[in-house]
Amino acid sequence: MPLQVIEILARGVPVALGARVTSVRKQRRRGGGGVELSVRSGEAGPETKLTAEFAVVTVSLGVLQQGSL
């Protein structure tokens, strides 16, 4: 998908490229669920908590092959 299409589809959606997700927690909320992500920008960056109805998290094949998730 060309980058321009992704940028159009992602308008108004928070996107954190290159962020390291340190934890994902399922949340129970009235009227539905959601997720809480703890993320870091870089190795030593400050940890930030993000909440949303859903999240798309991607990992490299190497991480999946390590079995560390």
Protein Blocks (a to p, Z undefined) as FASTA:
>chain_A
ZZklmmmmmgoiacdehiacfbdcddddehiacddddddedjklccdddddfbdcddddf
klmmnopZZ
